[in-house]
Amino acid sequence: MRHWYEQLVASTGLPLFLFNTSYSGYRLSPQLIAELADLENVCGIKNPQSREHLLEVQELAGERIVVADASERDWLELHLEHGFQALMSTPALALYQSASNTPVVDYTAKADAGDVEAAWRIHAELEPARTAFDRWMREPWLERRIIPIAQLKAWLAFVGLPQGPVRPPLTPLSAEEEAQLRQDLERLELLRG
């Protein structure tokens, strides 16, 4: 595996951001990630693995590359307590925020300014949105092995960021599911347009 990455790095001058996903059929170990962090072009990794794995990667390689997780729920703790620099690849950033309401940006800014109590207070206010996120985005994926593209596109459309219809073989949400999602977003005051 290291040899493959060495060949990849040698073939381009572009920066490389690794993605350690179980969907690839292979999980990079923390030790291998630490070795890959020494390769010149490797600048970061999205590492949606167990907490233990994520923290070990941060310990071994976090001073040389950006280590990121895709969990908004865990971002503030990882940022404050473990020095994580970036939250990336989570649709929560588009689903919970708008141009005029940026709670994730706000609690991160409060934390960076040293107002940790205010940061945690804003973070806690997002719990109802996280519950909806779990229902519409995580449960289909984790419980039914359905990649929630239809759910994501419908939610984005409801918050004013339409993405167009899902492409076959995926199917859109049923009228009943769409009505339930709309109801959840109305309760959360996230519905726009």
MODELLER restraints for C-alpha pairs under 7 A, 6 or more apart:
rsr = mdl.restraints
at = mdl.atoms
rsr.add(forms.Gaussian(group=physical.xy_distance, feature=features.Distance(at['CA:2:A'], at['CA:36:A']), mean=6.96, stdev=0.5))
rsr.add(forms.Gaussian(group=physical.xy_distance, feature=features.Distance(at['CA:9:A'], at['CA:41:A']), mean=6.08, stdev=0.5))
rsr.add(forms.Gaussian(group=physical.xy_distance, feature=features.Distance(at['CA:13:A'], at['CA:41:A']), mean=6.85, stdev=0.5))
rsr.add(forms.Gaussian(group=physical.xy_distance, feature=features.Distance(at['CA:14:A'], at['CA:41:A']), mean=6.55, stdev=0.5))
rsr.add(forms.Gaussian(group=physical.xy_distance, feature=features.Distance(at['CA:15:A'], at['CA:41:A']), mean=4.66, stdev=0.5))
rsr.add(forms.Gaussian(group=physical.xy_distance, feature=features.Distance(at['CA:15:A'], at['CA:42:A']), mean=5.91, stdev=0.5))
rsr.add(forms.Gaussian(group=physical.xy_distance, feature=features.Distance(at['CA:15:A'], at['CA:43:A']), mean=6.19, stdev=0.5))
rsr.add(forms.Gaussian(group=physical.xy_distance, feature=features.Distance(at['CA:16:A'], at['CA:41:A']), mean=5.58, stdev=0.5))
rsr.add(forms.Gaussian(group=physical.xy_distance, feature=features.Distance(at['CA:16:A'], at['CA:42:A']), mean=4.66, stdev=0.5))
rsr.add(forms.Gaussian(group=physical.xy_distance, feature=features.Distance(at['CA:16:A'], at['CA:43:A']), mean=5.89, stdev=0.5))
rsr.add(forms.Gaussian(group=physical.xy_distance, feature=features.Distance(at['CA:17:A'], at['CA:42:A']), mean=6.04, stdev=0.5))
rsr.add(forms.Gaussian(group=physical.xy_distance, feature=features.Distance(at['CA:17:A'], at['CA:43:A']), mean=5.73, stdev=0.5))
rsr.add(forms.Gaussian(group=physical.xy_distance, feature=features.Distance(at['CA:17:A'], at['CA:44:A']), mean=4.61, stdev=0.5))
rsr.add(forms.Gaussian(group=physical.xy_distance, feature=features.Distance(at['CA:17:A'], at['CA:45:A']), mean=5.17, stdev=0.5))
rsr.add(forms.Gaussian(group=physical.xy_distance, feature=features.Distance(at['CA:18:A'], at['CA:44:A']), mean=6.12, stdev=0.5))
rsr.add(forms.Gaussian(group=physical.xy_distance, feature=features.Distance(at['CA:18:A'], at['CA:45:A']), mean=4.31, stdev=0.5))
rsr.add(forms.Gaussian(group=physical.xy_distance, feature=features.Distance(at['CA:18:A'], at['CA:46:A']), mean=6.18, stdev=0.5))
rsr.add(forms.Gaussian(group=physical.xy_distance, feature=features.Distance(at['CA:19:A'], at['CA:45:A']), mean=5.57, stdev=0.5))
rsr.add(forms.Gaussian(group=physical.xy_distance, feature=features.Distance(at['CA:19:A'], at['CA:46:A']), mean=4.84, stdev=0.5))
rsr.add(forms.Gaussian(group=physical.xy_distance, feature=features.Distance(at['CA:19:A'], at['CA:47:A']), mean=6.21, stdev=0.5))
rsr.add(forms.Gaussian(group=physical.xy_distance, feature=features.Distance(at['CA:20:A'], at['CA:27:A']), mean=6.15, stdev=0.5))
rsr.add(forms.Gaussian(group=physical.xy_distance, feature=features.Distance(at['CA:20:A'], at['CA:28:A']), mean=6.14, stdev=0.5))
rsr.add(forms.Gaussian(group=physical.xy_distance, feature=features.Distance(at['CA:20:A'], at['CA:46:A']), mean=6.23, stdev=0.5))
rsr.add(forms.Gaussian(group=physical.xy_distance, feature=features.Distance(at['CA:20:A'], at['CA:47:A']), mean=5.03, stdev=0.5))
rsr.add(forms.Gaussian(group=physical.xy_distance, feature=features.Distance(at['CA:20:A'], at['CA:48:A']), mean=6.80, stdev=0.5))
rsr.add(forms.Gaussian(group=physical.xy_distance, feature=features.Distance(at['CA:21:A'], at['CA:27:A']), mean=6.51, stdev=0.5))
rsr.add(forms.Gaussian(group=physical.xy_distance, feature=features.Distance(at['CA:21:A'], at['CA:47:A']), mean=6.95, stdev=0.5))
rsr.add(forms.Gaussian(group=physical.xy_distance, feature=features.Distance(at['CA:21:A'], at['CA:48:A']), mean=6.55, stdev=0.5))
rsr.add(forms.Gaussian(group=physical.xy_distance, feature=features.Distance(at['CA:30:A'], at['CA:53:A']), mean=6.54, stdev=0.5))
rsr.add(forms.Gaussian(group=physical.xy_distance, feature=features.Distance(at['CA:30:A'], at['CA:56:A']), mean=6.21, stdev=0.5))
rsr.add(forms.Gaussian(group=physical.xy_distance, feature=features.Distance(at['CA:30:A'], at['CA:57:A']), mean=4.91, stdev=0.5))
rsr.add(forms.Gaussian(group=physical.xy_distance, feature=features.Distance(at['CA:33:A'], at['CA:57:A']), mean=6.94, stdev=0.5))
rsr.add(forms.Gaussian(group=physical.xy_distance, feature=features.Distance(at['CA:34:A'], at['CA:57:A']), mean=6.93, stdev=0.5))
rsr.add(forms.Gaussian(group=physical.xy_distance, feature=features.Distance(at['CA:34:A'], at['CA:60:A']), mean=5.71, stdev=0.5))
rsr.add(forms.Gaussian(group=physical.xy_distance, feature=features.Distance(at['CA:34:A'], at['CA:61:A']), mean=5.03, stdev=0.5))
rsr.add(forms.Gaussian(group=physical.xy_distance, feature=features.Distance(at['CA:36:A'], at['CA:42:A']), mean=6.96, stdev=0.5))
rsr.add(forms.Gaussian(group=physical.xy_distance, feature=features.Distance(at['CA:37:A'], at['CA:61:A']), mean=6.30, stdev=0.5))
rsr.add(forms.Gaussian(group=physical.xy_distance, feature=features.Distance(at['CA:37:A'], at['CA:64:A']), mean=6.41, stdev=0.5))
rsr.add(forms.Gaussian(group=physical.xy_distance, feature=features.Distance(at['CA:37:A'], at['CA:65:A']), mean=6.22, stdev=0.5))
rsr.add(forms.Gaussian(group=physical.xy_distance, feature=features.Distance(at['CA:43:A'], at['CA:65:A']), mean=4.84, stdev=0.5))
rsr.add(forms.Gaussian(group=physical.xy_distance, feature=features.Distance(at['CA:43:A'], at['CA:66:A']), mean=6.31, stdev=0.5))
rsr.add(forms.Gaussian(group=physical.xy_distance, feature=features.Distance(at['CA:44:A'], at['CA:65:A']), mean=4.62, stdev=0.5))
rsr.add(forms.Gaussian(group=physical.xy_distance, feature=features.Distance(at['CA:44:A'], at['CA:66:A']), mean=4.25, stdev=0.5))
rsr.add(forms.Gaussian(group=physical.xy_distance, feature=features.Distance(at['CA:44:A'], at['CA:67:A']), mean=5.66, stdev=0.5))
rsr.add(forms.Gaussian(group=physical.xy_distance, feature=features.Distance(at['CA:45:A'], at['CA:66:A']), mean=6.32, stdev=0.5))
rsr.add(forms.Gaussian(group=physical.xy_distance, feature=features.Distance(at['CA:45:A'], at['CA:67:A']), mean=5.14, stdev=0.5))
rsr.add(forms.Gaussian(group=physical.xy_distance, feature=features.Distance(at['CA:45:A'], at['CA:68:A']), mean=6.09, stdev=0.5))
rsr.add(forms.Gaussian(group=physical.xy_distance, feature=features.Distance(at['CA:46:A'], at['CA:67:A']), mean=6.27, stdev=0.5))
rsr.add(forms.Gaussian(group=physical.xy_distance, feature=features.Distance(at['CA:46:A'], at['CA:68:A']), mean=4.77, stdev=0.5))
rsr.add(forms.Gaussian(group=physical.xy_distance, feature=features.Distance(at['CA:46:A'], at['CA:69:A']), mean=5.65, stdev=0.5))
rsr.add(forms.Gaussian(group=physical.xy_distance, feature=features.Distance(at['CA:47:A'], at['CA:54:A']), mean=6.45, stdev=0.5))
rsr.add(forms.Gaussian(group=physical.xy_distance, feature=features.Distance(at['CA:47:A'], at['CA:67:A']), mean=6.98, stdev=0.5))
rsr.add(forms.Gaussian(group=physical.xy_distance, feature=features.Distance(at['CA:47:A'], at['CA:68:A']), mean=6.00, stdev=0.5))
rsr.add(forms.Gaussian(group=physical.xy_distance, feature=features.Distance(at['CA:47:A'], at['CA:69:A']), mean=5.40, stdev=0.5))
rsr.add(forms.Gaussian(group=physical.xy_distance, feature=features.Distance(at['CA:48:A'], at['CA:69:A']), mean=5.26, stdev=0.5))
rsr.add(forms.Gaussian(group=physical.xy_distance, feature=features.Distance(at['CA:48:A'], at['CA:70:A']), mean=6.19, stdev=0.5))
rsr.add(forms.Gaussian(group=physical.xy_distance, feature=features.Distance(at['CA:58:A'], at['CA:67:A']), mean=6.07, stdev=0.5))
rsr.add(forms.Gaussian(group=physical.xy_distance, feature=features.Distance(at['CA:66:A'], at['CA:85:A']), mean=6.52, stdev=0.5))
rsr.add(forms.Gaussian(group=physical.xy_distance, feature=features.Distance(at['CA:67:A'], at['CA:84:A']), mean=6.57, stdev=0.5))
rsr.add(forms.Gaussian(group=physical.xy_distance, feature=features.Distance(at['CA:68:A'], at['CA:84:A']), mean=6.81, stdev=0.5))
rsr.add(forms.Gaussian(group=physical.xy_distance, feature=features.Distance(at['CA:68:A'], at['CA:86:A']), mean=5.60, stdev=0.5))
rsr.add(forms.Gaussian(group=physical.xy_distance, feature=features.Distance(at['CA:68:A'], at['CA:87:A']), mean=5.80, stdev=0.5))
rsr.add(forms.Gaussian(group=physical.xy_distance, feature=features.Distance(at['CA:68:A'], at['CA:88:A']), mean=6.53, stdev=0.5))
rsr.add(forms.Gaussian(group=physical.xy_distance, feature=features.Distance(at['CA:69:A'], at['CA:87:A']), mean=6.16, stdev=0.5))
rsr.add(forms.Gaussian(group=physical.xy_distance, feature=features.Distance(at['CA:69:A'], at['CA:88:A']), mean=6.72, stdev=0.5))
rsr.add(forms.Gaussian(group=physical.xy_distance, feature=features.Distance(at['CA:70:A'], at['CA:87:A']), mean=6.13, stdev=0.5))
rsr.add(forms.Gaussian(group=physical.xy_distance, feature=features.Distance(at['CA:70:A'], at['CA:88:A']), mean=5.49, stdev=0.5))
rsr.add(forms.Gaussian(group=physical.xy_distance, feature=features.Distance(at['CA:70:A'], at['CA:89:A']), mean=5.56, stdev=0.5))
rsr.add(forms.Gaussian(group=physical.xy_distance, feature=features.Distance(at['CA:70:A'], at['CA:90:A']), mean=5.10, stdev=0.5))
rsr.add(forms.Gaussian(group=physical.xy_distance, feature=features.Distance(at['CA:71:A'], at['CA:90:A']), mean=6.61, stdev=0.5))
rsr.add(forms.Gaussian(group=physical.xy_distance, feature=features.Distance(at['CA:72:A'], at['CA:92:A']), mean=6.71, stdev=0.5))
rsr.add(forms.Gaussian(group=physical.xy_distance, feature=features.Distance(at['CA:75:A'], at['CA:87:A']), mean=6.45, stdev=0.5))
rsr.add(forms.Gaussian(group=physical.xy_distance, feature=features.Distance(at['CA:76:A'], at['CA:108:A']), mean=6.93, stdev=0.5))
rsr.add(forms.Gaussian(group=physical.xy_distance, feature=features.Distance(at['CA:78:A'], at['CA:84:A']), mean=5.54, stdev=0.5))
rsr.add(forms.Gaussian(group=physical.xy_distance, feature=features.Distance(at['CA:79:A'], at['CA:85:A']), mean=6.34, stdev=0.5))
rsr.add(forms.Gaussian(group=physical.xy_distance, feature=features.Distance(at['CA:95:A'], at['CA:156:A']), mean=6.41, stdev=0.5))
rsr.add(forms.Gaussian(group=physical.xy_distance, feature=features.Distance(at['CA:96:A'], at['CA:129:A']), mean=6.82, stdev=0.5))
rsr.add(forms.Gaussian(group=physical.xy_distance, feature=features.Distance(at['CA:97:A'], at['CA:103:A']), mean=6.62, stdev=0.5))
rsr.add(forms.Gaussian(group=physical.xy_distance, feature=features.Distance(at['CA:103:A'], at['CA:122:A']), mean=6.56, stdev=0.5))
rsr.add(forms.Gaussian(group=physical.xy_distance, feature=features.Distance(at['CA:107:A'], at['CA:119:A']), mean=4.23, stdev=0.5))
rsr.add(forms.Gaussian(group=physical.xy_distance, feature=features.Distance(at['CA:107:A'], at['CA:122:A']), mean=5.76, stdev=0.5))
rsr.add(forms.Gaussian(group=physical.xy_distance, feature=features.Distance(at['CA:107:A'], at['CA:123:A']), mean=6.29, stdev=0.5))
rsr.add(forms.Gaussian(group=physical.xy_distance, feature=features.Distance(at['CA:108:A'], at['CA:119:A']), mean=6.65, stdev=0.5))
rsr.add(forms.Gaussian(group=physical.xy_distance, feature=features.Distance(at['CA:110:A'], at['CA:116:A']), mean=6.45, stdev=0.5))
rsr.add(forms.Gaussian(group=physical.xy_distance, feature=features.Distance(at['CA:110:A'], at['CA:118:A']), mean=6.50, stdev=0.5))
rsr.add(forms.Gaussian(group=physical.xy_distance, feature=features.Distance(at['CA:110:A'], at['CA:119:A']), mean=5.19, stdev=0.5))
rsr.add(forms.Gaussian(group=physical.xy_distance, feature=features.Distance(at['CA:111:A'], at['CA:119:A']), mean=5.37, stdev=0.5))
rsr.add(forms.Gaussian(group=physical.xy_distance, feature=features.Distance(at['CA:129:A'], at['CA:188:A']), mean=6.67, stdev=0.5))
rsr.add(forms.Gaussian(group=physical.xy_distance, feature=features.Distance(at['CA:132:A'], at['CA:184:A']), mean=6.94, stdev=0.5))
rsr.add(forms.Gaussian(group=physical.xy_distance, feature=features.Distance(at['CA:136:A'], at['CA:151:A']), mean=6.14, stdev=0.5))
rsr.add(forms.Gaussian(group=physical.xy_distance, feature=features.Distance(at['CA:137:A'], at['CA:148:A']), mean=5.71, stdev=0.5))
rsr.add(forms.Gaussian(group=physical.xy_distance, feature=features.Distance(at['CA:137:A'], at['CA:151:A']), mean=6.64, stdev=0.5))
rsr.add(forms.Gaussian(group=physical.xy_distance, feature=features.Distance(at['CA:137:A'], at['CA:152:A']), mean=6.98, stdev=0.5))
rsr.add(forms.Gaussian(group=physical.xy_distance, feature=features.Distance(at['CA:140:A'], at['CA:146:A']), mean=5.17, stdev=0.5))
rsr.add(forms.Gaussian(group=physical.xy_distance, feature=features.Distance(at['CA:140:A'], at['CA:147:A']), mean=6.85, stdev=0.5))
rsr.add(forms.Gaussian(group=physical.xy_distance, feature=features.Distance(at['CA:140:A'], at['CA:148:A']), mean=6.21, stdev=0.5))
rsr.add(forms.Gaussian(group=physical.xy_distance, feature=features.Distance(at['CA:141:A'], at['CA:147:A']), mean=5.26, stdev=0.5))
rsr.add(forms.Gaussian(group=physical.xy_distance, feature=features.Distance(at['CA:141:A'], at['CA:148:A']), mean=6.32, stdev=0.5))
rsr.add(forms.Gaussian(group=physical.xy_distance, feature=features.Distance(at['CA:150:A'], at['CA:166:A']), mean=5.98, stdev=0.5))
rsr.add(forms.Gaussian(group=physical.xy_distance, feature=features.Distance(at['CA:150:A'], at['CA:171:A']), mean=6.82, stdev=0.5))
rsr.add(forms.Gaussian(group=physical.xy_distance, feature=features.Distance(at['CA:150:A'], at['CA:172:A']), mean=5.14, stdev=0.5))
rsr.add(forms.Gaussian(group=physical.xy_distance, feature=features.Distance(at['CA:150:A'], at['CA:173:A']), mean=5.97, stdev=0.5))
rsr.add(forms.Gaussian(group=physical.xy_distance, feature=features.Distance(at['CA:151:A'], at['CA:173:A']), mean=6.74, stdev=0.5))
rsr.add(forms.Gaussian(group=physical.xy_distance, feature=features.Distance(at['CA:153:A'], at['CA:162:A']), mean=6.89, stdev=0.5))
rsr.add(forms.Gaussian(group=physical.xy_distance, feature=features.Distance(at['CA:153:A'], at['CA:163:A']), mean=5.80, stdev=0.5))
rsr.add(forms.Gaussian(group=physical.xy_distance, feature=features.Distance(at['CA:156:A'], at['CA:162:A']), mean=5.70, stdev=0.5))
rsr.add(forms.Gaussian(group=physical.xy_distance, feature=features.Distance(at['CA:157:A'], at['CA:163:A']), mean=6.66, stdev=0.5))
rsr.add(forms.Gaussian(group=physical.xy_distance, feature=features.Distance(at['CA:158:A'], at['CA:191:A']), mean=5.52, stdev=0.5))
rsr.add(forms.Gaussian(group=physical.xy_distance, feature=features.Distance(at['CA:158:A'], at['CA:192:A']), mean=6.00, stdev=0.5))
rsr.add(forms.Gaussian(group=physical.xy_distance, feature=features.Distance(at['CA:159:A'], at['CA:190:A']), mean=6.19, stdev=0.5))
rsr.add(forms.Gaussian(group=physical.xy_distance, feature=features.Distance(at['CA:159:A'], at['CA:191:A']), mean=5.11, stdev=0.5))
rsr.add(forms.Gaussian(group=physical.xy_distance, feature=features.Distance(at['CA:159:A'], at['CA:192:A']), mean=4.71, stdev=0.5))
rsr.add(forms.Gaussian(group=physical.xy_distance, feature=features.Distance(at['CA:160:A'], at['CA:192:A']), mean=5.48, stdev=0.5))
rsr.add(forms.Gaussian(group=physical.xy_distance, feature=features.Distance(at['CA:160:A'], at['CA:193:A']), mean=5.72, stdev=0.5))
rsr.add(forms.Gaussian(group=physical.xy_distance, feature=features.Distance(at['CA:166:A'], at['CA:172:A']), mean=6.12, stdev=0.5))
rsr.add(forms.Gaussian(group=physical.xy_distance, feature=features.Distance(at['CA:185:A'], at['CA:191:A']), mean=5.40, stdev=0.5))
